[in-house]
Amino acid sequence: MKNTKNTQNKRCGNCGKMEMKLTKTLGPFRWKDFSKVTLVHPIELLKCQSCGEHGIRPGDAKRLDHVIEASIRSYSKEMVETILAREECSQIDLAARAGITPEYLSGLKTGSRTSGFQTFNILKMLATDPKAFAISDPAGSLTDELMSSAKDNYEEMLQKLV
């Protein structure tokens, strides 16, 4: 017989109704700097059947933290692999474009490191927008073109002012 002591007669902290039930959920959840993290694998938590608010039992917070972190690692690993395969570049090149060290990128690729919010978003942009990879060129070839164009436009503007 399943122990329902933890799920019966629990009041929702949000709406005050007594409708908290154990439910498998994928979130989304706020975590550190991340406003929304959708889990890779569902977790069983108390959830108000009326308003949808999640309730945390003893031990849930640590378990939820672990599952969220594992999801971010999984998403980061997938994005790194997607970029490397699509762009056919080295990890060193991708690390330079993402503004991180090759060692940190290696940890993201193996799933042994958890990316921060900023790195996650840079990888997400590079993984979802193929043009972003070219724009992020640290060698400066695109930057040189833009600087040359800007210089020409600047000289035109100066002549119009004089």
C-alpha positions as protocol buffer text, in pm:
chain_id: "A"
residue {
  index: 1
  type: MET
  ca { x: 0 y: 0 z: 0 }
}
residue {
  index: 2
  type: LYS
  ca { x: 138 y: 341 z: -101 }
}
residue {
  index: 3
  type: ASN
  ca { x: 191 y: 594 z: 174 }
}
residue {
  index: 4
  type: THR
  ca { x: -31 y: 893 z: 92 }
}
residue {
  index: 5
  type: LYS
  ca { x: 45 y: 1080 z: 411 }
}
residue {
  index: 6
  type: ASN
  ca { x: 266 y: 1329 z: 225 }
}
residue {
  index: 7
  type: THR
  ca { x: 0 y: 1404 z: -38 }
}
residue {
  index: 8
  type: GLN
  ca { x: -328 y: 1427 z: 154 }
}
residue {
  index: 9
  type: ASN
  ca { x: -441 y: 1737 z: 341 }
}
residue {
  index: 10
  type: LYS
  ca { x: -165 y: 1953 z: 196 }
}
residue {
  index: 11
  type: ARG
  ca { x: -265 y: 2312 z: 134 }
}
residue {
  index: 12
  type: CYS
  ca { x: -136 y: 2492 z: -175 }
}
residue {
  index: 13
  type: GLY
  ca { x: 86 y: 2782 z: -77 }
}
residue {
  index: 14
  type: ASN
  ca { x: -34 y: 2979 z: -377 }
}
residue {
  index: 15
  type: CYS
  ca { x: -414 y: 2943 z: -389 }
}
residue {
  index: 16
  type: GLY
  ca { x: -480 y: 2788 z: -46 }
}
residue {
  index: 17
  type: LYS
  ca { x: -684 y: 2497 z: -179 }
}
residue {
  index: 18
  type: MET
  ca { x: -635 y: 2143 z: -47 }
}
residue {
  index: 19
  type: GLU
  ca { x: -570 y: 1994 z: -392 }
}
residue {
  index: 20
  type: MET
  ca { x: -202 y: 1896 z: -381 }
}
residue {
  index: 21
  type: LYS
  ca { x: -132 y: 1564 z: -557 }
}
residue {
  index: 22
  type: LEU
  ca { x: 185 y: 1382 z: -660 }
}
residue {
  index: 23
  type: THR
  ca { x: 232 y: 1439 z: -1031 }
}
residue {
  index: 24
  type: LYS
  ca { x: 513 y: 1367 z: -1279 }
}
residue {
  index: 25
  type: THR
  ca { x: 622 y: 1694 z: -1435 }
}
residue {
  index: 26
  type: LEU
  ca { x: 881 y: 1831 z: -1677 }
}
residue {
  index: 27
  type: GLY
  ca { x: 846 y: 2186 z: -1542 }
}
residue {
  index: 28
  type: PRO
  ca { x: 943 y: 2444 z: -1648 }
}
residue {
  index: 29
  type: PHE
  ca { x: 1130 y: 2559 z: -1338 }
}
residue {
  index: 30
  type: ARG
  ca { x: 1334 y: 2867 z: -1246 }
}
residue {
  index: 31
  type: TRP
  ca { x: 1694 y: 2778 z: -1157 }
}
residue {
  index: 32
  type: LYS
  ca { x: 1972 y: 3021 z: -1068 }
}
residue {
  index: 33
  type: ASP
  ca { x: 1991 y: 3268 z: -1363 }
}
residue {
  index: 34
  type: PHE
  ca { x: 1768 y: 3053 z: -1587 }
}
residue {
  index: 35
  type: SER
  ca { x: 1410 y: 3179 z: -1604 }
}
residue {
  index: 36
  type: LYS
  ca { x: 1274 y: 2852 z: -1744 }
}
residue {
  index: 37
  type: VAL
  ca { x: 1431 y: 2507 z: -1754 }
}
residue {
  index: 38
  type: THR
  ca { x: 1229 y: 2221 z: -1897 }
}
residue {
  index: 39
  type: LEU
  ca { x: 1347 y: 1887 z: -1763 }
}
residue {
  index: 40
  type: VAL
  ca { x: 1476 y: 1609 z: -1988 }
}
residue {
  index: 41
  type: HIS
  ca { x: 1320 y: 1345 z: -1758 }
}
residue {
  index: 42
  type: PRO
  ca { x: 1006 y: 1398 z: -1547 }
}
residue {
  index: 43
  type: ILE
  ca { x: 1022 y: 1428 z: -1170 }
}
residue {
  index: 44
  type: GLU
  ca { x: 743 y: 1346 z: -927 }
}
residue {
  index: 45
  type: LEU
  ca { x: 642 y: 1649 z: -721 }
}
residue {
  index: 46
  type: LEU
  ca { x: 336 y: 1778 z: -542 }
}
residue {
  index: 47
  type: LYS
  ca { x: 128 y: 1990 z: -774 }
}
residue {
  index: 48
  type: CYS
  ca { x: -188 y: 2186 z: -700 }
}
residue {
  index: 49
  type: GLN
  ca { x: -465 y: 2054 z: -922 }
}
residue {
  index: 50
  type: SER
  ca { x: -634 y: 2393 z: -908 }
}
residue {
  index: 51
  type: CYS
  ca { x: -362 y: 2649 z: -985 }
}
residue {
  index: 52
  type: GLY
  ca { x: -66 y: 2435 z: -1104 }
}
residue {
  index: 53
  type: GLU
  ca { x: 176 y: 2551 z: -833 }
}
residue {
  index: 54
  type: HIS
  ca { x: 442 y: 2297 z: -735 }
}
residue {
  index: 55
  type: GLY
  ca { x: 490 y: 2201 z: -372 }
}
residue {
  index: 56
  type: ILE
  ca { x: 821 y: 2084 z: -234 }
}
residue {
  index: 57
  type: ARG
  ca { x: 842 y: 1801 z: 19 }
}
residue {
  index: 58
  type: PRO
  ca { x: 1150 y: 1729 z: 232 }
}
residue {
  index: 59
  type: GLY
  ca { x: 1422 y: 1608 z: -2 }
}
residue {
  index: 60
  type: ASP
  ca { x: 1251 y: 1736 z: -318 }
}
residue {
  index: 61
  type: ALA
  ca { x: 1458 y: 2054 z: -344 }
}
residue {
  index: 62
  type: LYS
  ca { x: 1789 y: 1867 z: -360 }
}
residue {
  index: 63
  type: ARG
  ca { x: 1648 y: 1610 z: -604 }
}
residue {
  index: 64
  type: LEU
  ca { x: 1495 y: 1883 z: -822 }
}
residue {
  index: 65
  type: ASP
  ca { x: 1822 y: 2079 z: -824 }
}
residue {
  index: 66
  type: HIS
  ca { x: 2007 y: 1767 z: -940 }
}
residue {
  index: 67
  type: VAL
  ca { x: 1752 y: 1693 z: -1217 }
}
residue {
  index: 68
  type: ILE
  ca { x: 1755 y: 2053 z: -1342 }
}
residue {
  index: 69
  type: GLU
  ca { x: 2135 y: 2060 z: -1352 }
}
residue {
  index: 70
  type: ALA
  ca { x: 2141 y: 1725 z: -1538 }
}
residue {
  index: 71
  type: SER
  ca { x: 1893 y: 1866 z: -1791 }
}
residue {
  index: 72
  type: ILE
  ca { x: 2106 y: 2175 z: -1854 }
}
residue {
  index: 73
  type: ARG
  ca { x: 2412 y: 1952 z: -1900 }
}
residue {
  index: 74
  type: SER
  ca { x: 2219 y: 1736 z: -2147 }
}
residue {
  index: 75
  type: TYR
  ca { x: 2095 y: 2037 z: -2348 }
}
residue {
  index: 76
  type: SER
  ca { x: 2445 y: 2192 z: -2352 }
}
residue {
  index: 77
  type: LYS
  ca { x: 2603 y: 1866 z: -2466 }
}
residue {
  index: 78
  type: GLU
  ca { x: 2348 y: 1833 z: -2746 }
}
residue {
  index: 79
  type: MET
  ca { x: 2403 y: 2193 z: -2862 }
}
residue {
  index: 80
  type: VAL
  ca { x: 2784 y: 2153 z: -2868 }
}
residue {
  index: 81
  type: GLU
  ca { x: 2755 y: 1831 z: -3069 }
}
residue {
  index: 82
  type: THR
  ca { x: 2507 y: 1996 z: -3311 }
}
residue {
  index: 83
  type: ILE
  ca { x: 2736 y: 2294 z: -3374 }
}
residue {
  index: 84
  type: LEU
  ca { x: 3050 y: 2082 z: -3417 }
}
residue {
  index: 85
  type: ALA
  ca { x: 2876 y: 1848 z: -3664 }
}
residue {
  index: 86
  type: ARG
  ca { x: 2704 y: 2122 z: -3868 }
}
residue {
  index: 87
  type: GLU
  ca { x: 3001 y: 2360 z: -3888 }
}
residue {
  index: 88
  type: GLU
  ca { x: 3269 y: 2089 z: -3913 }
}
residue {
  index: 89
  type: CYS
  ca { x: 3493 y: 2295 z: -3686 }
}
residue {
  index: 90
  type: SER
  ca { x: 3732 y: 2207 z: -3406 }
}
residue {
  index: 91
  type: GLN
  ca { x: 3645 y: 2238 z: -3038 }
}
residue {
  index: 92
  type: ILE
  ca { x: 3912 y: 2509 z: -3013 }
}
residue {
  index: 93
  type: ASP
  ca { x: 3740 y: 2713 z: -3286 }
}
residue {
  index: 94
  type: LEU
  ca { x: 3397 y: 2671 z: -3126 }
}
residue {
  index: 95
  type: ALA
  ca { x: 3535 y: 2765 z: -2784 }
}
residue {
  index: 96
  type: ALA
  ca { x: 3685 y: 3084 z: -2929 }
}
residue {
  index: 97
  type: ARG
  ca { x: 3356 y: 3176 z: -3095 }
}
residue {
  index: 98
  type: ALA
  ca { x: 3161 y: 3109 z: -2774 }
}
residue {
  index: 99
  type: GLY
  ca { x: 3411 y: 3307 z: -2564 }
}
residue {
  index: 100
  type: ILE
  ca { x: 3504 y: 3013 z: -2339 }
}
residue {
  index: 101
  type: THR
  ca { x: 3813 y: 2801 z: -2288 }
}
residue {
  index: 102
  type: PRO
  ca { x: 3859 y: 2478 z: -2483 }
}
residue {
  index: 103
  type: GLU
  ca { x: 3877 y: 2292 z: -2150 }
}
residue {
  index: 104
  type: TYR
  ca { x: 3540 y: 2430 z: -2042 }
}
residue {
  index: 105
  type: LEU
  ca { x: 3389 y: 2339 z: -2382 }
}
residue {
  index: 106
  type: SER
  ca { x: 3528 y: 1987 z: -2348 }
}
residue {
  index: 107
  type: GLY
  ca { x: 3353 y: 1956 z: -2011 }
}
residue {
  index: 108
  type: LEU
  ca { x: 3026 y: 2072 z: -2167 }
}
residue {
  index: 109
  type: LYS
  ca { x: 3065 y: 1824 z: -2453 }
}
residue {
  index: 110
  type: THR
  ca { x: 3121 y: 1531 z: -2217 }
}
residue {
  index: 111
  type: GLY
  ca { x: 2847 y: 1645 z: -1979 }
}
residue {
  index: 112
  type: SER
  ca { x: 3088 y: 1681 z: -1686 }
}
residue {
  index: 113
  type: ARG
  ca { x: 3037 y: 2059 z: -1662 }
}
residue {
  index: 114
  type: THR
  ca { x: 2723 y: 2268 z: -1627 }
}
residue {
  index: 115
  type: SER
  ca { x: 2704 y: 2579 z: -1843 }
}
residue {
  index: 116
  type: GLY
  ca { x: 2609 y: 2911 z: -1695 }
}
residue {
  index: 117
  type: PHE
  ca { x: 2318 y: 3112 z: -1827 }
}
residue {
  index: 118
  type: GLN
  ca { x: 2526 y: 3329 z: -2063 }
}
residue {
  index: 119
  type: THR
  ca { x: 2724 y: 3038 z: -2210 }
}
residue {
  index: 120
  type: PHE
  ca { x: 2404 y: 2836 z: -2249 }
}
residue {
  index: 121
  type: ASN
  ca { x: 2241 y: 3118 z: -2447 }
}
residue {
  index: 122
  type: ILE
  ca { x: 2548 y: 3168 z: -2667 }
}
residue {
  index: 123
  type: LEU
  ca { x: 2551 y: 2796 z: -2747 }
}
residue {
  index: 124
  type: LYS
  ca { x: 2176 y: 2802 z: -2808 }
}
residue {
  index: 125
  type: MET
  ca { x: 2216 y: 3090 z: -3054 }
}
residue {
  index: 126
  type: LEU
  ca { x: 2506 y: 2918 z: -3234 }
}
residue {
  index: 127
  type: ALA
  ca { x: 2314 y: 2588 z: -3248 }
}
residue {
  index: 128
  type: THR
  ca { x: 1987 y: 2731 z: -3376 }
}
residue {
  index: 129
  type: ASP
  ca { x: 2108 y: 3002 z: -3616 }
}
residue {
  index: 130
  type: PRO
  ca { x: 2372 y: 2893 z: -3870 }
}
residue {
  index: 131
  type: LYS
  ca { x: 2444 y: 3260 z: -3954 }
}
residue {
  index: 132
  type: ALA
  ca { x: 2548 y: 3324 z: -3594 }
}
residue {
  index: 133
  type: PHE
  ca { x: 2853 y: 3101 z: -3638 }
}
residue {
  index: 134
  type: ALA
  ca { x: 2991 y: 3317 z: -3919 }
}
residue {
  index: 135
  type: ILE
  ca { x: 2917 y: 3640 z: -3733 }
}
residue {
  index: 136
  type: SER
  ca { x: 3098 y: 3515 z: -3423 }
}
residue {
  index: 137
  type: ASP
  ca { x: 3425 y: 3466 z: -3614 }
}
residue {
  index: 138
  type: PRO
  ca { x: 3705 y: 3553 z: -3369 }
}
residue {
  index: 139
  type: ALA
  ca { x: 3959 y: 3572 z: -3654 }
}
residue {
  index: 140
  type: GLY
  ca { x: 3802 y: 3900 z: -3755 }
}
residue {
  index: 141
  type: SER
  ca { x: 3742 y: 3837 z: -4125 }
}
residue {
  index: 142
  type: LEU
  ca { x: 3383 y: 3952 z: -4097 }
}
residue {
  index: 143
  type: THR
  ca { x: 3484 y: 4225 z: -3855 }
}
residue {
  index: 144
  type: ASP
  ca { x: 3738 y: 4358 z: -4109 }
}
residue {
  index: 145
  type: GLU
  ca { x: 3462 y: 4380 z: -4372 }
}
residue {
  index: 146
  type: LEU
  ca { x: 3232 y: 4561 z: -4132 }
}
residue {
  index: 147
  type: MET
  ca { x: 3508 y: 4799 z: -4022 }
}
residue {
  index: 148
  type: SER
  ca { x: 3595 y: 4879 z: -4384 }
}
residue {
  index: 149
  type: SER
  ca { x: 3230 y: 4948 z: -4462 }
}
residue {
  index: 150
  type: ALA
  ca { x: 3191 y: 5162 z: -4151 }
}
residue {
  index: 151
  type: LYS
  ca { x: 3504 y: 5361 z: -4239 }
}
residue {
  index: 152
  type: ASP
  ca { x: 3369 y: 5431 z: -4589 }
}
residue {
  index: 153
  type: ASN
  ca { x: 3032 y: 5538 z: -4448 }
}
residue {
  index: 154
  type: TYR
  ca { x: 3205 y: 5758 z: -4189 }
}
residue {
  index: 155
  type: GLU
  ca { x: 3409 y: 5937 z: -4455 }
}
residue {
  index: 156
  type: GLU
  ca { x: 3093 y: 5995 z: -4661 }
}
residue {
  index: 157
  type: MET
  ca { x: 2916 y: 6140 z: -4358 }
}
residue {
  index: 158
  type: LEU
  ca { x: 3209 y: 6372 z: -4284 }
}
residue {
  index: 159
  type: GLN
  ca { x: 3207 y: 6509 z: -4638 }
}
residue {
  index: 160
  type: LYS
  ca { x: 2833 y: 6575 z: -4618 }
}
residue {
  index: 161
  type: LEU
  ca { x: 2883 y: 6771 z: -4296 }
}
residue {
  index: 162
  type: VAL
  ca { x: 3167 y: 6987 z: -4435 }
}
